[in-house]
Amino acid sequence: MSQAPATTGGGNRAIGKWWIMRRLSQLGILGLFLLGPLGGVWVVTGNLNSSLTLKTLPLTDPLYLLQMLAAGHMPYQTAWIGAAIVLVFYLLLGGRVFCGWVCPMNIVTDSAAWLRARLRIKGGVRIPRKLRLWVLGGMLVLTAISGTLAWELVNPVSMLHRGLIFGMGWGWLIILAIFLFDVFGSQRAWCGHLCPVGAFYGLLGKASPVHVSAEKRAACNDCMDCFAVCPEPQVITPPLRGAAKGVGPLINDVDCSKCGRCIDVCGKDVFRFRIALANRAADAADASPNN
């Protein structure tokens, strides 16, 4: 499924190169996990919570490690090493890259957004975006009180990933409920407002040097296509509209998943990926009278 197509900007690239690359990333990661159970080729063992690549490289979800600590369990040394590797990776690229490029639930919620757009459903339940931070905090408190990894019993992210590999069972009901709520209840409710996993990885993105930049914002014709496809449209406004206020073109909001939707859909090629070290150069170019 793709996001809704462009409307007035002339781009009309609902399925562009970044959409294709994201899907290849998500399906490729899942495929590596499936090679073992389905083909007997064990490149990666485990799941998104904890895995071992080529029997050598440990990778551990830092949030999973945090849950273990909150529950009073002491992780093995390999879990610490794996969590450190993953932590550094997302500190460099931005935590919510996980949401846009790795998480299998992204395919589910993108499909729900596509169907919602096709059905032309407007409005719905209003959910504060900060609620996912409260869900994250509550989940850790519950883990500490119960002494168990309670969240993992209902976590649709790990549940979907494990289910596709080992069999889902009743877990499909949770995935279906999220899909239907995203379609009929509230636009992008799960990823944008409720998911504590996304909230956690968003917190890791503050120091990331990788950003989407509205580098050619002077060329923007206000078609609103980027706002229509962006899962977190509130992150676009400051860099896109902030030239008069001295706001740089980099989208440095931690909620940005660096999905590239805005790049794919923009008919004026306003957006592109940038390294934060190039911010001054981008600002100077943006302020040039030739732009």
Backbone as CSV, one residue per row, in Angstrom:
resi,resn,N_x,N_y,N_z,CA_x,CA_y,CA_z,C_x,C_y,C_z
1,MET,0.835,-1.191,0.000,0.000,0.000,0.000,0.882,1.258,0.000
2,SER,0.448,2.299,-0.665,1.164,3.563,-0.653,0.375,4.568,0.146
3,GLN,1.011,5.695,0.416,0.251,6.769,1.024,-0.632,7.414,-0.027
4,ALA,-1.496,8.336,0.408,-2.385,9.008,-0.539,-1.562,9.769,-1.561
5,PRO,-1.988,9.808,-2.815,-1.236,10.485,-3.847,-1.230,11.990,-3.667
6,ALA,-0.323,12.630,-4.367,-0.239,14.080,-4.307,-1.520,14.696,-4.860
7,THR,-1.793,15.938,-4.461,-3.046,16.577,-4.853,-2.838,17.669,-5.883
8,THR,-2.106,18.703,-5.528,-2.012,19.837,-6.443,-0.582,20.228,-6.777
9,GLY,0.394,19.580,-6.202,1.766,20.026,-6.368,2.433,19.604,-7.647
10,GLY,1.842,18.673,-8.362,2.434,18.246,-9.615,3.413,17.104,-9.454
11,GLY,3.703,16.681,-8.241,4.647,15.598,-8.046,3.997,14.258,-8.301
12,ASN,2.881,14.011,-7.623,2.092,12.788,-7.794,2.951,11.538,-7.749
13,ARG,3.902,11.513,-6.792,4.794,10.374,-6.657,4.536,9.703,-5.327
14,ALA,3.339,9.138,-5.181,2.985,8.486,-3.932,3.920,7.326,-3.653
15,ILE,4.347,6.640,-4.728,5.345,5.583,-4.591,6.608,6.082,-5.279
16,GLY,7.530,6.630,-4.495,8.791,7.131,-5.010,9.943,6.280,-4.524
17,LYS,11.147,6.739,-4.770,12.317,5.918,-4.444,12.469,5.701,-2.944
18,TRP,12.093,6.700,-2.131,12.250,6.518,-0.690,11.200,5.570,-0.150
19,TRP,9.998,5.583,-0.731,8.971,4.607,-0.362,9.461,3.199,-0.668
20,ILE,10.027,3.008,-1.856,10.537,1.694,-2.255,11.678,1.251,-1.347
21,MET,12.583,2.160,-1.038,13.721,1.819,-0.184,13.275,1.453,1.231
22,ARG,12.260,2.159,1.736,11.753,1.832,3.069,11.123,0.439,3.090
23,ARG,10.338,0.138,2.071,9.706,-1.173,2.022,10.750,-2.281,1.861
24,LEU,11.766,-2.044,1.041,12.832,-3.029,0.895,13.560,-3.242,2.216
25,SER,13.752,-2.148,2.968,14.403,-2.256,4.274,13.564,-3.083,5.233
26,GLN,12.281,-2.756,5.336,11.396,-3.465,6.262,11.259,-4.937,5.890
27,LEU,11.006,-5.206,4.612,10.816,-6.586,4.169,12.136,-7.355,4.163
28,GLY,13.229,-6.646,3.883,14.537,-7.303,3.899,14.930,-7.757,5.291
29,ILE,14.688,-6.896,6.285,14.993,-7.263,7.668,14.141,-8.452,8.096
30,LEU,12.854,-8.390,7.764,11.970,-9.513,8.089,12.428,-10.778,7.370
31,GLY,12.850,-10.638,6.109,13.306,-11.789,5.338,14.516,-12.469,5.949
32,LEU,15.437,-11.674,6.502,16.614,-12.261,7.145,16.220,-13.131,8.334
33,PHE,15.206,-12.684,9.080,14.734,-13.485,10.210,13.999,-14.739,9.735
34,LEU,13.330,-14.642,8.576,12.539,-15.767,8.074,13.389,-16.831,7.382
35,LEU,14.600,-16.481,6.957,15.446,-17.430,6.244,15.694,-18.695,7.059
36,GLY,15.871,-18.523,8.373,16.132,-19.682,9.218,14.957,-20.621,9.331
37,PRO,13.807,-20.145,9.876,12.653,-21.029,10.041,12.107,-21.590,8.733
38,LEU,12.161,-20.802,7.646,11.556,-21.248,6.399,12.539,-21.943,5.463
39,GLY,13.797,-21.518,5.494,14.765,-22.076,4.546,15.940,-22.787,5.158
40,GLY,16.037,-22.769,6.475,17.149,-23.433,7.125,18.464,-22.686,7.023
41,VAL,18.421,-21.438,6.566,19.632,-20.614,6.463,19.600,-19.599,7.598
42,TRP,20.381,-19.829,8.632,20.278,-19.032,9.854,21.256,-17.852,9.820
43,VAL,20.875,-16.833,9.050,21.670,-15.598,9.028,21.443,-14.823,10.315
44,VAL,20.180,-14.697,10.699,19.815,-13.994,11.924,18.912,-14.906,12.743
45,THR,19.196,-15.026,14.010,18.328,-15.778,14.920,17.752,-14.818,15.964
46,GLY,16.558,-15.138,16.455,15.916,-14.303,17.462,14.804,-13.473,16.861
47,ASN,14.628,-12.265,17.375,13.595,-11.352,16.894,14.063,-9.923,17.112
48,LEU,13.163,-8.968,16.909,13.563,-7.566,17.034,13.981,-7.189,18.449
49,ASN,13.512,-7.920,19.443,13.915,-7.629,20.821,15.365,-8.004,21.076
50,SER,15.752,-9.165,20.593,17.106,-9.657,20.816,17.465,-10.638,19.721
51,SER,18.584,-10.415,19.064,18.959,-11.274,17.940,20.472,-11.453,17.886
52,LEU,20.866,-12.438,17.087,22.290,-12.712,16.856,22.474,-12.907,15.359
53,THR,23.333,-12.081,14.749,23.580,-12.139,13.317,24.862,-12.904,13.044
54,LEU,24.760,-13.889,12.152,25.909,-14.717,11.761,26.625,-15.302,12.977
55,LYS,25.845,-15.606,13.998,26.350,-16.220,15.229,27.432,-15.383,15.913
56,THR,27.463,-14.093,15.557,28.546,-13.243,16.076,28.044,-11.918,16.626
57,LEU,27.228,-11.217,15.847,26.837,-9.843,16.186,25.540,-9.829,16.980
58,PRO,25.607,-9.477,18.271,24.370,-9.382,19.057,23.713,-8.017,18.867
59,LEU,22.393,-8.013,18.766,21.619,-6.775,18.689,20.460,-6.883,19.666
60,THR,20.311,-5.862,20.497,19.265,-5.871,21.516,18.518,-4.545,21.473
61,ASP,17.201,-4.634,21.500,16.385,-3.428,21.583,16.644,-2.745,22.924
62,PRO,17.112,-1.477,22.922,17.383,-0.799,24.199,16.154,-0.703,25.094
63,LEU,14.976,-0.561,24.496,13.759,-0.510,25.306,13.493,-1.855,25.971
64,TYR,13.774,-2.937,25.281,13.627,-4.271,25.863,14.586,-4.441,27.037
65,LEU,15.823,-3.952,26.873,16.798,-4.003,27.963,16.322,-3.175,29.150
66,LEU,15.759,-1.999,28.877,15.249,-1.136,29.932,14.108,-1.808,30.680
67,GLN,13.262,-2.530,29.964,12.183,-3.268,30.608,12.732,-4.350,31.527
68,MET,13.765,-5.033,31.077,14.369,-6.079,31.897,14.915,-5.496,33.200
69,LEU,15.570,-4.364,33.099,16.117,-3.707,34.292,14.995,-3.254,35.215
70,ALA,13.926,-2.690,34.624,12.798,-2.235,35.435,12.127,-3.396,36.157
71,ALA,12.139,-4.572,35.517,11.522,-5.757,36.122,12.430,-6.419,37.154
72,GLY,13.655,-5.914,37.274,14.577,-6.471,38.265,15.428,-7.607,37.754
73,HIS,15.469,-7.791,36.429,16.286,-8.844,35.834,17.614,-8.261,35.364
74,MET,18.691,-8.982,35.562,19.996,-8.523,35.101,20.305,-9.150,33.746
75,PRO,20.390,-8.356,32.699,20.650,-8.898,31.359,22.054,-9.500,31.245
76,TYR,22.201,-10.425,30.303,23.516,-11.004,30.013,24.412,-9.947,29.381
77,GLN,25.708,-10.208,29.401,26.676,-9.267,28.844,26.415,-9.004,27.361
78,THR,26.045,-10.070,26.628,25.783,-9.889,25.196,24.603,-8.951,24.956
79,ALA,23.626,-8.962,25.885,22.477,-8.062,25.746,22.917,-6.608,25.895
80,TRP,23.824,-6.350,26.829,24.350,-5.004,27.001,25.109,-4.544,25.753
81,ILE,25.922,-5.445,25.220,26.695,-5.113,24.018,25.749,-4.834,22.850
82,GLY,24.752,-5.714,22.689,23.785,-5.537,21.605,22.998,-4.251,21.723
83,ALA,22.614,-3.905,22.946,21.866,-2.664,23.166,22.738,-1.444,22.874
84,ALA,24.015,-1.521,23.227,24.933,-0.408,22.968,25.102,-0.180,21.471
85,ILE,25.192,-1.268,20.696,25.339,-1.152,19.246,24.103,-0.493,18.633
86,VAL,22.931,-0.973,19.032,21.679,-0.424,18.503,21.511,1.034,18.932
87,LEU,21.871,1.330,20.168,21.747,2.688,20.692,22.590,3.665,19.884
88,VAL,23.836,3.316,19.613,24.718,4.180,18.831,24.160,4.376,17.423
89,PHE,23.649,3.300,16.840,23.095,3.359,15.486,21.968,4.383,15.409
90,TYR,21.030,4.322,16.364,19.882,5.227,16.302,20.204,6.624,16.816
91,LEU,21.220,6.758,17.638,21.672,8.091,18.020,22.242,8.827,16.811
92,LEU,22.857,8.079,15.904,23.446,8.684,14.714,22.398,8.979,13.640
93,LEU,21.487,8.041,13.420,20.512,8.207,12.341,19.215,8.858,12.790
94,GLY,18.945,8.852,14.090,17.678,9.356,14.600,16.801,8.197,15.004
95,GLY,16.313,8.240,16.242,15.603,7.097,16.796,14.393,6.656,16.009
96,ARG,13.648,7.597,15.465,12.411,7.211,14.791,12.639,6.684,13.371
97,VAL,13.909,6.579,12.988,14.225,5.809,11.790,13.726,4.378,11.977
98,PHE,13.753,3.899,13.221,13.201,2.578,13.515,11.748,2.491,13.062
99,CYS,10.970,3.524,13.340,9.540,3.518,13.009,9.315,3.480,11.508
100,GLY,10.099,4.234,10.755,9.871,4.355,9.327,10.550,3.302,8.476
101,TRP,11.650,2.717,8.988,12.474,1.853,8.146,12.605,0.414,8.653
102,VAL,12.229,0.162,9.899,12.426,-1.170,10.479,11.115,-1.789,10.962
103,CYS,10.335,-1.036,11.700,9.157,-1.564,12.380,8.150,-2.183,11.402
104,PRO,7.769,-3.449,11.592,6.792,-4.070,10.698,5.391,-3.481,10.832
105,MET,5.091,-2.868,11.983,3.789,-2.248,12.158,3.608,-1.045,11.239
106,ASN,4.704,-0.483,10.750,4.614,0.657,9.839,3.859,0.291,8.570
107,ILE,4.044,-0.935,8.103,3.333,-1.384,6.911,1.840,-1.465,7.195
108,VAL,1.482,-1.926,8.390,0.074,-2.024,8.784,-0.555,-0.643,8.872
109,THR,0.098,0.281,9.547,-0.485,1.607,9.740,-0.459,2.435,8.457
110,ASP,0.543,2.238,7.596,0.539,2.891,6.291,-0.637,2.395,5.450
111,SER,-0.903,1.093,5.533,-2.034,0.532,4.795,-3.353,1.100,5.315
112,ALA,-3.440,1.269,6.628,-4.645,1.857,7.213,-4.816,3.302,6.749
113,ALA,-3.722,4.064,6.700,-3.785,5.460,6.234,-4.206,5.509,4.767
114,TRP,-3.702,4.576,3.967,-4.079,4.503,2.545,-5.578,4.246,2.404
115,LEU,-6.096,3.275,3.170,-7.519,2.948,3.081,-8.375,4.104,3.593
116,ARG,-7.940,4.747,4.670,-8.682,5.881,5.218,-8.791,7.005,4.181
117,ALA,-7.686,7.244,3.454,-7.705,8.279,2.417,-8.631,7.897,1.265
118,ARG,-8.605,6.611,0.897,-9.465,6.160,-0.206,-10.942,6.247,0.171
119,LEU,-11.244,5.986,1.422,-12.623,6.070,1.891,-13.029,7.509,2.220
120,ARG,-12.044,8.418,2.176,-12.267,9.842,2.445,-12.887,10.062,3.824
121,ILE,-12.336,9.377,4.794,-12.795,9.523,6.169,-12.093,10.721,6.796
122,LYS,-12.854,11.610,7.351,-12.311,12.809,7.989,-12.616,12.783,9.487
123,GLY,-11.821,13.536,10.238,-12.074,13.663,11.669,-11.806,12.376,12.419
124,GLY,-12.420,12.268,13.579,-12.223,11.092,14.417,-11.874,11.480,15.840
125,VAL,-11.479,10.514,16.615,-11.119,10.737,18.015,-9.861,11.587,18.090
126,ARG,-9.884,12.611,18.917,-8.714,13.470,19.091,-7.854,12.922,20.231
127,ILE,-6.605,12.612,19.908,-5.682,12.015,20.879,-4.448,12.903,20.986
128,PRO,-4.064,13.328,22.176,-2.848,14.141,22.323,-1.614,13.354,21.890
129,ARG,-0.720,13.991,21.159,0.485,13.310,20.710,1.386,12.916,21.880
130,LYS,1.329,13.682,22.956,2.170,13.393,24.115,1.689,12.169,24.882
131,LEU,0.526,11.643,24.506,0.000,10.496,25.230,0.943,9.301,25.140
132,ARG,1.643,9.167,24.013,2.550,8.023,23.873,3.689,8.074,24.898
133,LEU,4.078,9.277,25.314,5.093,9.386,26.365,4.539,8.911,27.704
134,TRP,3.271,9.213,27.962,2.635,8.733,29.183,2.462,7.219,29.150
135,VAL,2.147,6.694,27.962,2.037,5.240,27.825,3.388,4.589,28.089
136,LEU,4.453,5.187,27.574,5.807,4.676,27.809,6.140,4.671,29.290
137,GLY,5.885,5.792,29.965,6.159,5.870,31.393,5.324,4.884,32.194
138,GLY,4.031,4.785,31.852,3.156,3.861,32.558,3.579,2.419,32.359
139,MET,4.026,2.103,31.142,4.490,0.747,30.853,5.691,0.376,31.707
140,LEU,6.629,1.304,31.878,7.810,1.025,32.690,7.454,0.919,34.170
141,VAL,6.517,1.742,34.623,6.074,1.658,36.019,5.393,0.315,36.278
142,LEU,4.519,-0.097,35.359,3.833,-1.383,35.498,4.834,-2.539,35.502
143,THR,5.859,-2.426,34.665,6.899,-3.457,34.620,7.621,-3.552,35.953
144,ALA,7.948,-2.385,36.523,8.649,-2.368,37.810,7.782,-2.923,38.933
145,ILE,6.503,-2.604,38.913,5.596,-3.065,39.967,5.347,-4.570,39.861
146,SER,5.141,-5.037,38.638,4.785,-6.444,38.440,5.993,-7.375,38.428
147,GLY,7.167,-6.817,38.118,8.355,-7.657,38.019,8.363,-8.533,36.785
148,THR,7.498,-8.225,35.827,7.424,-8.990,34.577,7.461,-8.032,33.389
149,LEU,7.792,-8.578,32.234,7.791,-7.769,31.017,6.368,-7.712,30.475
150,ALA,5.500,-7.042,31.224,4.064,-7.037,30.935,3.766,-6.488,29.544
151,TRP,4.497,-5.472,29.120,4.232,-4.854,27.835,4.423,-5.839,26.693
152,GLU,5.383,-6.762,26.834,5.666,-7.692,25.750,4.521,-8.667,25.499
153,LEU,3.591,-8.763,26.434,2.422,-9.623,26.229,1.455,-9.035,25.211
154,VAL,1.510,-7.709,25.054,0.569,-7.038,24.150,1.260,-6.120,23.150
155,ASN,2.581,-6.080,23.142,3.328,-5.192,22.261,3.110,-5.612,20.804
156,PRO,2.360,-4.840,20.020,2.069,-5.264,18.640,3.297,-5.270,17.747
157,VAL,4.313,-4.476,18.073,5.523,-4.427,17.259,6.249,-5.764,17.308
158,SER,6.623,-6.192,18.512,7.322,-7.470,18.648,6.377,-8.635,18.382
159,MET,5.085,-8.456,18.700,4.110,-9.516,18.477,3.963,-9.825,16.989
160,LEU,3.878,-8.778,16.160,3.749,-8.977,14.725,5.005,-9.620,14.164
161,HIS,6.166,-9.144,14.611,7.429,-9.680,14.100,7.596,-11.142,14.486
162,ARG,7.369,-11.455,15.763,7.471,-12.848,16.201,6.407,-13.709,15.529
163,GLY,5.199,-13.130,15.368,4.108,-13.893,14.795,4.348,-14.295,13.361
164,LEU,4.923,-13.393,12.557,5.210,-13.715,11.167,6.263,-14.807,11.058
165,ILE,7.129,-14.901,12.069,8.195,-15.898,12.050,7.747,-17.212,12.667
166,PHE,7.086,-17.125,13.826,6.783,-18.333,14.591,5.288,-18.660,14.670
167,GLY,4.428,-17.775,14.145,2.991,-18.003,14.245,2.353,-17.019,15.218
168,MET,1.239,-16.431,14.807,0.670,-15.325,15.558,-0.381,-15.742,16.582
169,GLY,-1.313,-16.602,16.190,-2.401,-16.948,17.090,-3.340,-15.764,17.284
170,TRP,-3.761,-15.563,18.533,-4.731,-14.505,18.824,-4.138,-13.103,18.672
171,GLY,-2.828,-13.000,18.506,-2.193,-11.691,18.344,-2.705,-10.930,17.139
172,TRP,-3.210,-11.645,16.129,-3.769,-10.961,14.965,-4.922,-10.052,15.350
173,LEU,-5.624,-10.378,16.433,-6.739,-9.538,16.862,-6.250,-8.149,17.278
174,ILE,-5.100,-8.092,17.949,-4.536,-6.801,18.347,-4.113,-6.006,17.112
175,ILE,-3.458,-6.684,16.170,-3.028,-6.005,14.945,-4.238,-5.490,14.173
176,LEU,-5.281,-6.311,14.076,-6.501,-5.915,13.368,-7.175,-4.740,14.063
177,ALA,-7.190,-4.760,15.397,-7.813,-3.665,16.147,-7.101,-2.347,15.881
178,ILE,-5.773,-2.377,15.842,-5.001,-1.161,15.555,-5.282,-0.684,14.136
179,PHE,-5.328,-1.617,13.194,-5.603,-1.261,11.801,-6.970,-0.584,11.672
180,LEU,-7.984,-1.181,12.279,-9.336,-0.636,12.173,-9.464,0.704,12.883
181,PHE,-8.777,0.852,14.021,-8.845,2.133,14.731,-8.149,3.229,13.934
182,ASP,-7.044,2.885,13.265,-6.354,3.857,12.423,-7.217,4.265,11.228
183,VAL,-8.028,3.336,10.737,-8.893,3.644,9.590,-10.106,4.461,10.021
184,PHE,-10.829,3.977,11.029,-12.128,4.566,11.364,-12.115,5.433,12.624
185,GLY,-11.129,5.243,13.499,-11.136,5.955,14.770,-10.399,7.270,14.762
186,SER,-9.129,7.237,14.341,-8.310,8.443,14.362,-7.138,8.254,13.419
187,GLN,-6.815,9.271,12.637,-5.751,9.160,11.638,-4.406,8.915,12.291
188,ARG,-3.726,7.849,11.855,-2.404,7.457,12.352,-2.363,7.486,13.878
189,ALA,-3.399,6.921,14.483,-3.525,6.951,15.941,-2.399,6.191,16.622
190,TRP,-2.078,5.009,16.115,-1.101,4.179,16.823,0.298,4.780,16.761
191,CYS,0.830,4.954,15.568,2.212,5.437,15.442,2.366,6.878,15.916
192,GLY,1.361,7.706,15.660,1.490,9.123,15.957,1.110,9.539,17.352
193,HIS,0.343,8.689,18.075,-0.187,9.148,19.353,-0.070,8.157,20.511
194,LEU,0.048,6.863,20.200,-0.083,5.871,21.258,1.149,4.991,21.475
195,CYS,1.901,4.705,20.444,2.956,3.695,20.531,4.102,4.117,21.446
196,PRO,4.329,3.417,22.560,5.442,3.763,23.455,6.802,3.426,22.861
197,VAL,6.845,2.478,21.934,8.109,2.146,21.273,8.576,3.342,20.441
198,GLY,7.652,3.925,19.678,7.987,5.112,18.907,8.365,6.281,19.798
199,ALA,7.685,6.407,20.942,8.009,7.473,21.889,9.424,7.318,22.411
200,PHE,9.790,6.089,22.742,11.142,5.832,23.252,12.197,6.159,22.206
201,TYR,11.994,5.665,20.984,12.997,5.910,19.949,13.046,7.383,19.547
202,GLY,11.924,8.079,19.694,11.936,9.508,19.438,12.866,10.248,20.387
203,LEU,12.907,9.788,21.637,13.786,10.413,22.624,15.261,10.234,22.274
204,LEU,15.559,9.190,21.490,16.952,8.941,21.100,17.391,9.831,19.943
205,GLY,16.450,10.537,19.319,16.762,11.240,18.091,17.250,12.663,18.248
206,LYS,17.349,13.151,19.475,17.682,14.565,19.674,19.048,14.950,19.121
207,ALA,20.030,14.067,19.221,21.397,14.415,18.825,21.767,13.927,17.434
208,SER,20.816,13.361,16.706,21.127,12.788,15.399,21.589,13.860,14.409
209,PRO,22.636,13.580,13.629,23.083,14.537,12.618,22.341,14.402,11.291
210,VAL,21.483,13.402,11.157,20.779,13.164,9.894,19.391,13.789,9.961
211,HIS,19.056,14.590,8.961,17.769,15.281,8.952,17.224,15.368,7.533
212,VAL,15.923,15.540,7.443,15.310,16.000,6.200,15.365,17.520,6.229
213,SER,15.688,18.124,5.106,15.804,19.579,5.036,14.884,20.140,3.958
214,ALA,14.168,21.203,4.318,13.361,21.943,3.332,14.276,22.934,2.636
215,GLU,15.268,22.400,1.969,16.371,23.202,1.452,15.934,24.216,0.399
216,LYS,14.940,23.854,-0.394,14.455,24.767,-1.439,13.074,25.295,-1.080
217,ARG,12.919,25.674,0.177,11.587,26.085,0.636,11.063,27.321,-0.075
218,ALA,11.954,28.124,-0.646,11.494,29.298,-1.391,10.692,28.902,-2.627
219,ALA,10.889,27.659,-3.084,10.166,27.184,-4.265,8.799,26.601,-3.921
220,CYS,8.481,26.506,-2.641,7.216,25.910,-2.205,6.031,26.702,-2.762
221,ASN,5.060,25.978,-3.321,3.869,26.638,-3.877,2.628,26.404,-3.015
222,ASP,2.837,25.987,-1.761,1.741,25.804,-0.796,0.695,24.791,-1.261
223,CYS,1.136,23.755,-1.947,0.186,22.745,-2.417,-0.297,21.851,-1.284
224,MET,0.472,21.767,-0.182,0.117,21.002,1.019,0.241,19.489,0.832
225,ASP,0.849,19.038,-0.266,1.009,17.603,-0.481,1.874,16.964,0.606
226,CYS,2.926,17.659,1.013,3.817,17.102,2.042,3.077,16.938,3.365
227,PHE,2.205,17.882,3.699,1.411,17.780,4.924,0.426,16.617,4.840
228,ALA,-0.074,16.371,3.619,-1.064,15.312,3.443,-0.473,13.926,3.647
229,VAL,0.792,13.737,3.276,1.386,12.391,3.362,2.234,12.185,4.598
230,CYS,2.666,13.267,5.237,3.563,13.121,6.388,2.820,12.528,7.587
231,PRO,3.370,11.471,8.218,2.713,10.902,9.402,2.818,11.797,10.625
232,GLU,3.718,12.775,10.596,3.887,13.737,11.692,3.939,15.140,11.086
233,PRO,2.842,15.633,10.501,2.887,16.883,9.732,3.292,18.110,10.543
234,GLN,3.161,18.044,11.864,3.533,19.192,12.685,5.031,19.497,12.619
235,VAL,5.855,18.516,12.187,7.301,18.752,12.141,7.712,19.562,10.921
236,ILE,6.828,19.674,9.929,7.179,20.341,8.676,7.086,21.855,8.776
237,THR,6.103,22.355,9.523,5.797,23.786,9.517,6.980,24.685,9.884
238,PRO,7.680,24.461,11.012,8.761,25.398,11.383,9.836,25.564,10.316
239,PRO,10.430,24.487,9.777,11.473,24.695,8.767,10.941,25.175,7.419
240,LEU,9.709,24.778,7.078,9.175,25.167,5.779,8.705,26.611,5.763
241,ARG,8.124,27.078,6.866,7.547,28.428,6.924,8.380,29.408,7.741
242,GLY,9.513,28.953,8.252,10.221,29.773,9.238,11.329,30.667,8.729
243,ALA,11.444,30.844,7.410,12.528,31.664,6.867,12.489,33.087,7.416
244,ALA,11.292,33.672,7.478,11.158,35.054,7.959,11.506,35.182,9.438
245,LYS,11.384,34.086,10.176,11.682,34.099,11.608,13.108,33.639,11.914
246,GLY,13.882,33.398,10.876,15.252,32.957,11.065,15.386,31.491,11.422
247,VAL,14.336,30.707,11.210,14.373,29.278,11.487,15.009,28.557,10.310
248,GLY,15.992,27.710,10.568,16.684,26.987,9.516,15.794,25.965,8.845
249,PRO,16.221,25.459,7.695,15.388,24.531,6.927,15.422,23.082,7.409
250,LEU,16.292,22.758,8.363,16.373,21.369,8.821,15.163,20.987,9.668
251,ILE,14.595,19.841,9.386,13.545,19.284,10.241,14.253,18.524,11.356
252,ASN,14.383,19.175,12.499,15.122,18.552,13.606,14.212,18.112,14.743
253,ASP,12.912,18.038,14.485,11.972,17.551,15.485,12.158,16.049,15.665
254,VAL,12.183,15.578,16.918,12.432,14.165,17.185,11.310,13.272,16.677
255,ASP,10.135,13.836,16.374,9.030,13.032,15.877,9.186,12.662,14.407
256,CYS,10.110,13.296,13.702,10.323,12.988,12.292,10.929,11.590,12.169
257,SER,10.300,10.729,11.368,10.792,9.364,11.188,11.716,9.238,9.984
258,LYS,12.010,10.353,9.329,12.912,10.367,8.174,12.484,9.346,7.124
259,CYS,11.177,9.317,6.905,10.612,8.335,5.979,10.796,8.736,4.518
260,GLY,10.994,10.012,4.244,11.184,10.468,2.876,9.903,10.678,2.095
261,ARG,8.739,10.566,2.759,7.474,10.779,2.042,7.414,12.170,1.424
262,CYS,7.846,13.176,2.193,7.784,14.555,1.697,8.688,14.734,0.475
263,ILE,9.811,14.026,0.453,10.725,14.121,-0.687,10.080,13.504,-1.919
264,ASP,9.463,12.328,-1.731,8.833,11.625,-2.844,7.687,12.419,-3.461
265,VAL,6.876,13.071,-2.625,5.626,13.649,-3.109,5.770,15.082,-3.602
266,CYS,6.846,15.767,-3.225,6.964,17.188,-3.558,7.306,17.396,-5.028
267,GLY,6.428,18.076,-5.744,6.650,18.366,-7.153,7.685,19.447,-7.396
268,LYS,8.056,20.180,-6.353,9.036,21.264,-6.470,10.402,20.886,-5.909
269,ASP,10.556,19.643,-5.493,11.834,19.150,-4.941,12.350,20.034,-3.810
270,VAL,11.425,20.416,-2.935,11.788,21.281,-1.811,12.653,20.543,-0.793
271,PHE,12.381,19.256,-0.606,13.007,18.511,0.496,14.126,17.596,0.001
272,ARG,15.092,17.385,0.896,16.139,16.397,0.670,16.779,16.033,2.004
273,PHE,17.515,14.940,2.028,18.219,14.566,3.248,19.490,15.395,3.376
274,ARG,19.793,15.760,4.630,20.971,16.569,4.919,21.658,16.072,6.184
275,ILE,22.937,16.343,6.294,23.691,16.131,7.532,23.675,17.442,8.297
276,ALA,23.485,17.383,9.607,23.320,18.592,10.418,24.520,19.510,10.319
277,LEU,25.723,18.952,10.059,26.920,19.781,9.947,26.831,20.735,8.764
278,ALA,25.945,20.408,7.808,25.773,21.265,6.636,24.718,22.330,6.852
279,ASN,24.257,22.498,8.099,23.151,23.411,8.384,23.474,24.847,7.990
280,ARG,24.662,25.310,8.358,25.008,26.701,8.055,25.043,26.949,6.547
281,ALA,25.599,25.981,5.816,25.656,26.128,4.367,24.256,26.156,3.779
282,ALA,23.390,25.300,4.323,22.011,25.262,3.828,21.287,26.551,4.145
283,ASP,21.516,27.089,5.350,20.890,28.358,5.722,21.356,29.480,4.811
284,ALA,22.665,29.493,4.515,23.215,30.541,3.665,22.623,30.460,2.261
285,ALA,22.513,29.213,1.761,21.938,29.025,0.427,20.477,29.442,0.405
286,ASP,19.773,29.151,1.508,18.353,29.475,1.592,18.139,30.982,1.603
287,ALA,19.095,31.692,2.196,18.953,33.148,2.311,19.448,33.881,1.051
288,SER,20.043,33.137,0.117,20.570,33.770,-1.090,19.463,34.367,-1.930
289,PRO,19.661,35.551,-2.484,18.626,36.199,-3.321,18.344,35.429,-4.607
290,ASN,19.232,34.491,-4.977,19.043,33.726,-6.197,18.048,32.592,-6.004
291,ASN,17.686,32.284,-4.724,16.744,31.191,-4.446,15.334,31.700,-4.323
